[in-house]
């Protein structure tokens, strides 16, 4: 529900194969949401603060450093972000970066 609320509020709309779809907002769009807006969308102030912190931390990462970096280095950088645990780090590696190698290792610390 939280993801759907964020997508509905600020997602990127496109037409694919004649069907209207909405993608998750990009980092810049998420950074534009303040904690009060996120709280209204998510319905939980603590989670909204964690999302805002994780987005800000993610935006501060250097993609030119992480893109060629080994999966362990990228995973550790993600795990250092507030609110990002093993599951979220694995999800970001797979869906956000297409890193399928070493997926089993993503959950381990």
C-alpha angles and dihedrals in degrees: 000000000000093000092046091051091052092046092048091048100047113358125136112253123214139159114240120182089344093307125112111233133177122216126205112272117265123245094267091053091048092049088055090062113088123212092261091055091046090049090054091050098041098034094223125086095203093052091044090055090049092049091049091049093048092048092049091048092047091049089053093056115103108240092194088060097041100041094072095029122112115266092251091058092048092045091051091049090052093046089054090063117098112262095010115122133170095284094050092045090052091047092051092047093051103036101026100039105018090236103158095156117096091008091148089058094054094083094049123088 
